Amino acid sequence: MASVRVTEILAAVRAGSPHGSGLAAGLVHACARSLPVSGVGLALMTAKGPAGTVAATDGAALELEELQFSLGEGPCVDASRSGRPVLQPDLAATGPRRWPAFADGALAAGVAAVFAFPLRVGAIHVGVLDLYRDSPGVLDAAELTEALSYADAATLLLLHLQTRSDGETVPLDALALSGARAEVHQTTGMLSVRAGIGLAEALSLLRARAFAEQRSISDLAHDVVRGTVDPTDESDDP
C-alpha cells in the first residue's frame, strides 16, 4: 500500500494542510486535479453500509455521497461489500438496472459516470473513494493506476484520522513511509475482527503487547501476520 506514489500524494496533502485541519478535503481536491474527472467524494463505510461523508469536492460529489447514504445502494455500497472497484463509465446505460433509485438521483444531479474504490484493511470496511464525471467515459490504464494510488492514500488518511480514540492521531507521514506500517494496519484489522473490538482498541492491544515485550510494533505485527503470535491469547502474555 505504501508505494512511492502514495507517499508523494500524502506528502503533498500534508504540505497543503500544515495544521491537519483540511487533510480529507485536500486529498479529494488533489485527486480531482490529477484525473480526468469532474469531482471526488470520500465516505466512511461500515459492514452495514455508508456511515457518512468525510469530504467532497463540490455539490454534485456531495449529492452522490448523500444519495448512497440515504438509499443504501449505489457503486460505493457495492464496492465496499465486494472489496473490488466498481467502474461505471456510462451510468445512464447500466445504472438504472443495477441501482434504480440511485441512478435516477445521480443522473438528475448531472453525474454521467462513477468510479468507486473500496478502502479496506483486511476485512475492515474503512471507506470508499468515489470519482464522478459529468460526461460518459472510461479511465485508461494509467488513470486507473493513479486512482488506485489515491484510494490507498485515502485509506491511510482515514486510518490516521480514526486510529486514536483519545483525540490524538498518528502522524500522517509515519503511516505512509514503509510496508511495515501497512503490515501494522493489516494486523490491526485482523485483531479487530478476531476479538470483536474497534480499530483503536486493536491498535492499543498491539502497542501494549509490544511495550511489554520491549520490541517494535512492526516486529510484533509481522509475527501476528505469520501466525506465530496471538495478542488476544492471555496465556501467551510475557
Backbone hydrogen bonds, N-H to C=O, Kabsch-Sander energy under -0.5 kcal/mol:
donor,donor_aa,acceptor,acceptor_aa,energy
3,S,1,M,-2.0
7,T,3,S,-2.4
8,E,4,V,-2.3
9,I,5,R,-2.5
10,L,6,V,-2.5
11,A,7,T,-2.4
12,A,8,E,-2.3
13,V,9,I,-2.4
14,R,10,L,-2.6
15,A,11,A,-2.2
16,G,12,A,-1.6
17,S,13,V,-0.7
17,S,14,R,-0.7
20,G,17,S,-2.2
26,G,22,G,-2.5
27,L,23,L,-2.2
28,V,24,A,-2.1
29,H,25,A,-2.1
30,A,26,G,-2.1
31,C,27,L,-2.3
32,A,28,V,-2.1
33,R,29,H,-1.8
34,S,30,A,-1.6
35,L,31,C,-1.1
37,V,32,A,-0.6
37,V,35,L,-2.4
38,S,132,Y,-2.5
39,G,132,Y,-1.6
41,G,130,D,-2.8
42,L,55,A,-3.0
43,A,128,V,-2.4
44,L,52,G,-2.9
45,M,126,V,-1.4
46,T,49,G,-2.5
49,G,46,T,-1.1
51,A,44,L,-2.8
52,G,44,L,-0.8
54,V,42,L,-3.1
55,A,42,L,-1.6
57,T,40,V,-2.2
62,L,58,D,-2.3
63,E,59,G,-2.6
64,L,60,A,-2.3
65,E,61,A,-1.9
66,E,62,L,-2.7
67,L,63,E,-2.6
68,Q,64,L,-1.6
69,F,65,E,-2.3
70,S,66,E,-2.8
71,L,67,L,-2.9
72,G,68,Q,-2.0
78,D,74,G,-2.1
79,A,75,P,-2.8
80,S,76,C,-2.3
81,R,77,V,-2.2
82,S,78,D,-2.4
83,G,79,A,-2.1
84,R,79,A,-0.6
86,V,116,A,-2.5
87,L,85,P,-0.6
88,Q,86,V,-0.6
88,Q,114,V,-3.2
91,L,112,A,-2.9
93,A,90,D,-0.8
94,T,90,D,-1.7
95,G,91,L,-2.5
98,R,94,T,-1.1
99,W,95,G,-3.5
103,A,99,W,-3.1
104,D,100,P,-1.8
105,G,101,A,-1.8
106,A,102,F,-2.9
107,L,103,A,-2.7
108,A,104,D,-1.8
109,A,105,G,-1.3
110,G,107,L,-1.4
111,V,106,A,-2.5
112,A,110,G,-0.6
112,A,133,R,-2.9
113,A,133,R,-1.5
114,V,88,Q,-2.2
115,F,131,L,-2.9
116,A,86,V,-2.8
117,F,129,L,-2.7
119,L,127,G,-3.1
120,R,118,P,-0.6
121,V,124,I,-1.8
124,I,121,V,-2.3
126,V,119,L,-2.2
126,V,124,I,-0.7
127,G,119,L,-2.1
128,V,43,A,-2.2
129,L,117,F,-2.6
130,D,41,G,-3.0
130,D,128,V,-0.6
131,L,115,F,-2.9
132,Y,39,G,-2.5
133,R,113,A,-2.2
137,G,89,P,-2.1
140,D,138,V,-0.5
144,L,140,D,-2.8
145,T,141,A,-2.1
146,E,142,A,-2.0
147,A,143,E,-2.5
148,L,144,L,-2.3
149,S,145,T,-1.8
150,Y,146,E,-2.1
151,A,147,A,-2.0
152,D,148,L,-2.3
153,A,149,S,-2.4
154,A,150,Y,-2.6
155,T,151,A,-2.1
156,L,152,D,-2.1
157,L,153,A,-2.2
158,L,154,A,-2.6
159,L,155,T,-2.2
160,H,156,L,-2.4
161,L,157,L,-2.0
162,Q,158,L,-1.5
163,T,159,L,-2.4
167,G,164,R,-0.5
175,L,171,P,-0.9
175,L,172,L,-0.9
176,A,172,L,-0.7
176,A,173,D,-0.8
177,L,173,D,-0.7
181,R,178,S,-0.6
182,A,178,S,-1.2
183,E,179,G,-2.0
184,V,180,A,-1.8
185,H,181,R,-2.1
186,Q,182,A,-2.3
187,T,183,E,-2.5
188,T,184,V,-2.5
189,G,185,H,-2.2
190,M,186,Q,-2.2
191,L,187,T,-2.8
192,S,188,T,-2.2
193,V,189,G,-1.9
194,R,190,M,-2.7
195,A,191,L,-2.9
196,G,192,S,-0.9
197,I,192,S,-1.4
202,A,198,G,-2.4
203,L,199,L,-2.4
204,S,200,A,-2.1
205,L,201,E,-2.3
206,L,202,A,-2.0
207,R,203,L,-2.6
208,A,204,S,-2.6
209,R,205,L,-2.1
210,A,206,L,-2.7
211,F,207,R,-2.6
212,A,208,A,-2.4
213,E,209,R,-1.9
214,Q,210,A,-0.5
214,Q,211,F,-0.9
215,R,210,A,-2.3
220,L,216,S,-1.9
221,A,217,I,-2.5
222,H,218,S,-2.0
223,D,219,D,-1.8
224,V,220,L,-2.2
225,V,221,A,-2.5
226,R,222,H,-1.9
227,G,223,D,-0.8
227,G,224,V,-0.7
228,T,223,D,-2.0
229,V,223,D,-0.9
233,D,230,D,-2.2
234,E,232,T,-0.9
236,D,233,D,-1.6
237,D,234,E,-1.7
